[in-house]
Amino acid sequence: MRRVACLSCLALLGAWNAAVADIVKKTPAHVTADSTPLPLQGRAVREYLWVDVYRIGVYFPDDVALRSLLKAPADVAVRIEILTDRLPEEPPEEWAAVFRDHLSGVLSAGLMQEFARLERGDVLWFVHDESGNSTITVNRDEFAVATGYGLVRGMLRLWLGPDPVSPPLREELIEDIRDE
């Protein structure tokens, strides 16, 4: 009986290590935003009801403190790769609220429609750069531009703020940022 339990633990540990290796392998190590190189600072997978929903990577300069990202404008990029074909028709309400608050009605409504078409392998980028604008890109196509840092800051608060959409995701991201 102990042998079966030990073998089961080893199998689970192996699967976990493979999942971590998959996150590392498929998340770019750095990106460039408006000619500013941004290294990957944290990465994690959002899981909901035992389904891997998306892989997130957060990029910002080495000289920027994590806590300052939620306050002052900074060059930052957030990469979201969809990992499932079972997304709901609409974005989570927390995402929708950020879109409504920082995009025009037309762009917000268009983004809601675009969300319904997302499928496994699609990639969204939320980027704020030195131009002062925040850009949403869907599969390499620029989808929307918002003036200021509010859009990206709002999205970052969903994952890294004091009341995140997923506390385990927040902890994984913060732990990864501290380790690097």
C-alpha positions in Angstrom: 0.0 0.0 0.0 2.8 2.4 0.8 4.5 1.5 -2.4 1.4 2.5 -4.4 1.1 5.8 -2.4 4.8 6.6 -3.0 4.5 5.8 -6.7 1.3 7.9 -7.0 3.2 10.8 -5.3 6.1 10.5 -7.7 3.7 10.4 -10.7 2.0 13.6 -9.4 5.3 15.3 -8.8 6.5 14.3 -12.3 3.3 15.8 -13.8 3.7 19.0 -11.8 7.3 19.3 -12.9 6.3 18.8 -16.5 3.6 21.5 -16.1 6.1 23.9 -14.7 8.5 23.2 -17.5 5.7 23.7 -20.0 5.0 27.2 -18.5 8.7 28.1 -18.7 9.1 26.7 -22.2 6.1 28.5 -23.8 6.4 31.9 -22.2 8.9 34.2 -23.9 11.9 35.3 -21.7 11.6 38.9 -22.8 9.6 41.3 -25.1 10.1 44.8 -26.4 7.6 47.5 -25.9 8.1 50.7 -28.0 11.9 49.9 -28.2 12.2 49.2 -24.4 13.3 45.6 -23.6 11.1 44.1 -20.9 12.3 40.8 -19.2 9.8 38.2 -18.0 9.4 38.8 -14.3 6.6 36.4 -13.4 4.6 33.6 -14.9 1.7 31.4 -13.8 -1.3 29.4 -15.0 -4.9 30.4 -14.1 -6.8 27.3 -13.2 -10.5 27.2 -12.7 -12.4 24.1 -11.7 -9.4 21.9 -12.5 -9.1 23.4 -16.0 -6.0 25.3 -17.1 -7.7 28.5 -18.5 -4.7 30.7 -19.5 -1.0 31.2 -19.0 0.1 34.6 -17.9 3.5 36.3 -18.2 4.2 39.7 -16.6 7.1 41.7 -18.1 8.6 44.9 -16.7 12.1 46.4 -16.2 14.4 45.0 -13.5 14.7 48.3 -11.8 10.9 48.6 -11.2 9.5 47.3 -8.0 6.4 45.0 -8.2 4.3 47.2 -5.8 5.0 50.3 -7.9 3.3 48.6 -10.9 0.0 49.0 -9.2 0.5 52.7 -8.5 2.7 54.7 -10.9 2.9 54.2 -14.7 5.6 51.9 -15.9 6.6 50.1 -19.1 4.9 46.8 -18.6 3.5 44.0 -20.7 1.1 41.2 -19.8 0.8 38.2 -22.0 -2.2 35.9 -21.8 -2.2 32.7 -23.7 -5.5 30.8 -23.8 -5.1 27.2 -22.8 -8.7 25.9 -23.3 -11.4 25.8 -25.8 -14.0 26.0 -23.0 -14.1 29.7 -22.4 -17.4 31.4 -21.5 -19.0 33.6 -24.1 -18.2 36.7 -22.2 -15.0 37.8 -20.3 -15.1 37.5 -16.5 -17.0 40.4 -14.9 -13.8 41.7 -13.4 -12.2 42.0 -16.8 -15.4 43.5 -18.3 -15.4 46.2 -15.6 -11.8 47.2 -16.4 -12.7 47.3 -20.2 -15.8 49.5 -19.5 -13.8 51.8 -17.2 -10.9 52.4 -19.6 -12.2 51.9 -23.2 -14.9 53.7 -25.2 -18.3 52.0 -25.4 -17.6 50.8 -28.9 -14.2 49.4 -28.1 -15.4 47.8 -24.9 -18.3 46.1 -26.7 -16.0 45.0 -29.6 -13.6 43.5 -27.1 -16.5 41.6 -25.5 -17.4 40.1 -28.9 -13.7 39.3 -29.6 -13.5 37.4 -26.3 -16.3 35.1 -27.5 -14.1 34.1 -30.5 -11.0 33.2 -28.4 -9.8 29.7 -28.5 -6.9 27.5 -27.4 -3.5 29.1 -28.5 -4.8 32.6 -28.9 -2.7 35.3 -27.3 -3.7 38.6 -25.8 -1.3 41.4 -24.8 -2.0 44.3 -22.5 0.9 46.7 -22.9 1.8 50.2 -21.5 4.8 51.8 -22.9 6.7 55.1 -22.9 4.2 56.7 -25.3 1.8 56.9 -22.4 -0.8 54.6 -24.1 -2.1 51.2 -23.1 -2.6 48.8 -26.0 -4.6 45.5 -26.3 -3.4 43.1 -29.0 -5.2 40.0 -29.9 -3.1 37.5 -31.9 -0.7 40.1 -33.1 -3.5 42.4 -34.3 -3.8 45.7 -32.4 -7.3 45.8 -31.1 -7.6 48.8 -28.9 -5.6 51.8 -27.6 -6.4 53.6 -24.4 -4.8 56.8 -23.2 -2.9 56.5 -19.9 -2.0 53.6 -17.6 -5.5 52.9 -16.2 -6.3 49.9 -18.4 -3.0 48.0 -17.8 -3.1 49.0 -14.1 -6.6 47.7 -13.8 -5.7 44.4 -15.4 -2.6 44.1 -13.2 -4.8 44.6 -10.1 -6.9 41.7 -11.1 -3.9 39.4 -10.8 -1.6 41.1 -8.4 -3.8 43.4 -6.3 -5.0 42.9 -2.7 -8.2 41.3 -3.9 -7.1 39.2 -6.9 -9.4 37.0 -9.1 -7.3 34.0 -8.0 -5.3 34.1 -4.8 -3.2 31.0 -5.8 -2.4 32.7 -9.2 -1.3 35.8 -7.4 0.9 33.9 -5.0 2.5 32.0 -7.9 3.2 35.2 -9.8 4.6 37.0 -6.7 6.7 34.0 -5.8 8.1 33.7 -9.3 8.9 37.5 -9.3 10.7 37.2 -6.0 12.7 34.2 -7.1 14.1 35.7 -10.3 
